[in-house]
Amino acid sequence: MTRQCTHTAGIRQVLPSAKGCEECLKTGSNWVHLRLCRTCGHVGCCDESPNRHARAHFHATSHPVIEGYDPPEGWGWCYVDRVGLDLGDDTTPQLGPIPRYF
């Protein structure tokens, strides 16, 4: 049986909160990839980044679905159901992140 996300109804069109990982920009840290919260628009760094701000945002807010966001990659991930999502053409236009990669 294929696992499915039970949170797709909560996926919204959002305005990204920053041009890079919101917290990393404030602290001067670097990130590897960006993730966009599809509930509120928070931009955080991925689990391969030292600070894992996207996952921390999920733990703080319980917002379940993120989008691969640098550049928009057409996929999402549900933290609750632990399953990938095909967002197809429902991706968020990128604001042009500030390069802060390693």
HELIX and SHEET records of a PDB file:
HELIX    1   1 THR A    8  GLY A   10  5                                   3    
HELIX    2   2 GLU A   22  THR A   27  1                                   6    
HELIX    3   3 HIS A   53  THR A   61  1                                   9    
SHEET    1   A 5 VAL A  43  CYS A  45  0                                        
SHEET    2   A 5 LEU A  34  CYS A  37 -1                                        
SHEET    3   A 5 VAL A  65  TYR A  69 -1                                        
SHEET    4   A 5 PRO A  72  CYS A  78 -1                                        
SHEET    5   A 5 VAL A  83  ASP A  86 -1                                        
END                                                                             
